[in-house]
Amino acid sequence: GTQHSEPFTAFELTQTTTPGFLILEQQKSNSSIHPTRVSGPKTTHPPMCLESAGIRDAFKYVNTVVSLVVFVVGIVGNSTLLKIIYVNKCMRSGPNILIASLALGDLIHIVIDIPINAYRLMAEDWPFGGVLCKLVPFLQKTSVGITVLSLCALSVDRYRAVVSWNRIKGIGVSAWTALEISLIWVISILLAVPEVVGFDMITMDYKDKHLRICLLHPMQTTLFMQFYKSVKDWWLFGFYFCMPLAWTTIFYTLMTRNMLRNTGNSDRFKQRREVAKAVFCLVIGFAFCWFPLYLSRILKLTIYDEKDPRRCQLLSIFLVLDYFGINMASLNSCINPIALFVVSKRFQRCFKACLCSWCLPLQAVTRDEVQSVLRSRMQDQASEQSGNIKAEVRTST
């Protein structure tokens, strides 16, 4: 057929709410922590839909192609970004180390989440087992947490750099940067733990098929997980979307005021302004890419009624919006290297040199290209030394 029927679409939107008639059907559950409950008062099922809900095949094929493009571009872009910062000592500054952490989090999302989401749209069954059912949402939330907290840390770092304009930038990972990154990863992992606890597999028989469904289980056993399930979408929207935007707005407003008061034309000032512009572009890209997904989830929470017999047409729309939002969110994982390439001249030179060294054999790289890369590195080093001397003169006077 050209469409998925209602049970699958309902489960596909389990990041929000799941229609109750699917939950209480007679089914075997292979869950080890949430066995099927048969006791308790009899629950009436919501009325069946007047028409079937689903997604047309054309959308599924387009989604698969988009996912493949994002996967390839994201792997190449973020791997190149990590190689640039690892190989070039002059690129191992505080903000660049945070950007490397961001790229690593994006790689986790790309490798794990994108293929799984593409498969889930094409197939009704979950064949990957209970371990991956818990691991995939855990890694997805961890990677989003790394992105969000890294952007917040970068905003603070750029504010400190502009306010303390005579601060001499060191090369390497400072103790403060190492602590920042450690906290970012630890907090992101801890905030994703409820996904491991809450997600589980349910098996059900539907239209002569034995389906295995991976979802945030509708029957949580602890009060905390029941509360988490009830507020999850609002929590994700508030902490993982609104908070980083508000945080960045505050620090960039303070930074802009300071830059307007202390205009300068030194190489050091221009360099920091360029990095601040690059970080701002990363934040704008984050907001643009993640907004559609959160919009679809919030709209479903507020206007979807599972007891309405005409709900399936609306459910089809939300399912399309949900997968469009997932694609846009995945796009954020490959857009960061592109944004840095466009905005930062230094990253642009390094990207070109790094891609040449990967894509071409050593003898295919011309002498002019090698000399061009060497000249750009010498110019970067000379600019840094000049800025350091000027800063030392100012502090001594």
C-alpha positions, -999 to 999 in steps of 0.1 A, spaced: 0 0 0 10 36 -3 3 45 34 11 32 69 -20 25 89 -30 41 122 -12 19 147 22 25 132 17 62 128 6 65 164 37 47 176 59 67 153 48 98 172 57 83 206 79 113 215 46 130 223 15 109 232 3 75 222 -33 67 215 -47 45 243 -64 19 222 -30 6 211 -17 3 246 -43 -20 261 -48 -44 232 -41 -81 240 -5 -85 231 26 -103 242 53 -81 256 90 -90 255 97 -63 279 118 -73 309 109 -43 330 74 -34 320 53 -66 316 18 -62 301 -7 -54 327 -40 -73 326 -54 -64 360 -73 -33 369 -106 -17 357 -116 -22 321 -107 7 300 -128 19 270 -109 23 238 -111 56 218 -133 53 187 -117 40 155 -108 66 129 -132 74 101 -104 72 76 -69 57 76 -38 77 85 -5 74 69 24 87 48 26 84 10 55 65 -5 68 96 -23 75 113 10 93 82 23 116 80 -8 124 118 -6 130 114 32 155 85 25 174 105 -2 176 136 21 188 114 50 215 98 28 228 133 17 228 146 53 246 114 64 274 117 38 279 155 42 278 152 80 303 124 82 328 142 58 323 177 73 325 168 110 354 143 104 373 170 85 366 195 113 379 171 139 410 164 119 417 201 114 417 208 151 436 176 160 464 181 134 469 218 136 483 229 169 475 266 162 438 256 159 436 241 194 422 272 211 395 272 237 365 279 213 379 255 187 381 227 213 345 233 221 336 232 184 354 199 182 333 186 211 302 198 192 314 180 160 319 148 179 284 150 193 271 156 158 289 125 145 273 104 172 239 117 161 246 111 124 260 76 127 233 63 151 201 83 146 199 91 109 200 55 96 176 43 123 150 71 115 152 64 78 146 27 84 117 34 108 98 54 82 102 26 55 94 -4 78 68 -11 105 89 -34 126 118 -28 150 143 -56 143 172 -42 163 164 -57 197 159 -43 232 194 -30 237 194 -7 207 158 3 216 173 19 248 206 29 233 194 49 203 172 74 222 199 77 249 226 86 223 202 109 205 194 129 236 231 129 247 242 143 213 215 170 215 226 179 250 262 182 239 251 205 211 231 227 234 256 230 262 285 235 238 267 264 222 260 279 256 297 275 266 308 291 232 286 321 239 302 326 273 337 321 259 331 347 231 317 372 257 348 367 279 371 371 249 356 403 238 353 419 272 388 408 282 402 420 248 438 420 260 436 384 272 464 364 255 451 333 237 471 302 244 475 271 222 463 238 236 436 227 260 435 248 292 423 233 325 392 254 323 383 242 288 389 206 298 366 211 328 340 227 306 340 199 281 339 172 308 309 189 325 291 192 291 295 155 284 287 143 319 255 165 322 244 155 287 248 118 296 230 122 330 200 141 314 197 113 288 195 85 314 156 86 316 155 76 280 173 43 289 150 37 318 118 46 299 122 32 264 113 -4 259 98 -28 233 62 -39 229 51 -67 206 16 -67 190 -3 -86 164 -18 -64 137 -32 -74 103 -16 -109 105 18 -93 113 38 -97 145 51 -62 151 79 -52 175 76 -16 185 102 5 203 88 34 223 87 53 255 67 27 274 32 39 282 32 22 316 61 35 337 66 19 370 81 48 390 66 81 399 96 100 385 93 82 351 55 88 351 62 125 357 90 125 330 67 110 304 40 135 311 62 166 308 89 153 284 80 174 254 77 206 274 110 198 291 128 191 258 113 223 243 123 244 273 158 231 281 170 219 247 156 248 226 145 279 245 173 278 271 203 279 246 186 306 226 179 328 256 214 322 270 230 331 237 208 362 233 218 375 267 256 370 262 256 383 226 236 414 236 262 421 263 290 414 239 276 437 212 273 465 237 309 461 247 321 459 211 303 491 202 319 509 232 354 496 224 358 496 187 392 484 175 410 476 143 438 453 157 443 419 142 435 403 175 401 422 178 392 413 142 401 377 148 378 375 179 350 393 161 352 367 133 350 338 158 321 355 175 303 358 142 310 321 135 295 310 168 265 333 162 259 315 129 260 281 146 233 293 170 211 306 142 216 273 123 206 254 155 174 275 159 164 272 122 170 234 121 153 224 154 123 247 154 101 226 130 104 194 151 96 212 184 67 230 166 52 197 155 55 182 189 40 212 207 11 214 182 3 177 187 3 182 225 -21 211 223 -45 204 195 -45 166 189 -75 148 205 -72 110 206 -109 106 212 -119 124 180 -130 100 153 -117 125 127 -82 126 143 -65 104 117 -63 130 90 -46 153 116 -24 125 127 -12 121 91 -3 157 90 16 155 123 35 125 111 47 143 80 56 173 101 74 151 126 96 135 100 102 168 83 113 181 117 135 151 122 152 157 89 157 194 97 172 185 131 195 160 114 205 188 90 219 207 120 245 180 124 260 186 90 254 224 88 280 234 114 311 226 93 295 244 64 287 275 84 323 276 97 336 272 62 315 301 49 321 325 79 357 318 90 385 324 66 409 304 88 386 274 88 381 278 51 418 275 44 422 246 67 392 228 52 406 231 17 440 219 27 425 190 47 401 178 20 430 180 -6 451 157 16 422 133 20 408 133 -16 440 134 -36 471 113 -36 502 130 -23 518 135 -57 485 151 -71 488 180 -47 507 207 -66 536 227 -53 515 259 -56 488 244 -33 513 233 -7 530 267 -8 496 284 -5 487 264 26 521 271 42 518 308 35 484 309 51 497 291 82 527 315 84 503 345 81 481 330 110 512 325 132 525 360 124 491 375 132 490 357 165 526 368 174 517 404 165 486 403 186 505 389 216 532 416 214 506 443 212 487 429 242 519 426 262 528 462 254 493 474 266 495 454 298 530 467 306 519 503 301 
